[in-house]
Amino acid sequence: MPRFGGLILKKERIGLKAYKIGKSGGLRFIYLIIEEKRRLISLHIYNKGYKQEHKKVKEIKSNLKKILKELKSNECTNTLP
């Protein structure tokens, strides 16, 4: 997952022991870490088995790429001489 400045985008796999489902077949948790403010923002939690969730994840990734690209261009234009 991408890292930009103080922002870290991560995806974790979570197993469901009560249902005897391991990490590879369990839940996915996508979140953003803002290091400077020591914040974790949950973006999406989904079950790997549902195909409609795949579209949502693609949309989230696409939107985050746009945001990170904009942040990168703003950082480049806001540098000191």
N, C-alpha and C positions, 0 to 999 in steps of 0.2 A: 504494500500500500504506500501511497506517496507521502512524502514528508516535505514541508515547506516552511522554512523559518521556524516559528514557534508552534506551527500546526502539524499535527500528526493524524493521519487517517488510518484507522485500523479495522480489521475484520477478525473476529475470534470465532472459533467453533466451540459449541457447548454440547456436551453429551447429556443425555437424559437417563440417568441410572435407574430411576423408578420404572422406566419403560424398557429397560435393557437396550438402549440406543446409544451407541458410541458417538464420539465427536464427528466422525466422517458422515454420519447419517442424521445428526441432530440439528440443533438450531444454529443460525448464523447471527452474529451481533456486530453491526457496523457502527462505529463511533468515531468521534473527532476529539482529539485532545488539544487544548489550548494551553501550552506550557506556561506562558507568562502569567496567566490568571489561575493556573492550576485547576482547570475545569475539564470535565469530561461531558461531552454532549452525545446522547444516544440518537443515532440517525435512523436506524431500522433494525428490527429483529424479525427473522423469518425462518421458516422451516425449509430445509433443503428440498424436501419432497414435493413442494407445490410449484407447478410450472408458472402460474400467474405471478408468483413472487419474483421470478427471474426478470420480468419486465420492470418491476418496481426497482429492483437492484440496479439494473442497467440505467434507469432514469436517475437514480441517486448518484451513481458514479459519473454520469454525464454532467449533471448539475455541479457536482463537486469539482470536476475538472475545469469547468468554466469559472467557478469561484476562485480556484487556486491560480488559474491563468491570469485572472483579473488582479488578484493580490500580487502576483509576481510582477506584472506590468506596472502597478502602482508603486511597488517597492523600487523598481528601476527608475521611475520618474521622480521619486521623492528622495533621491540620494543627495548628499551634500557635495558641493563642488570641491 
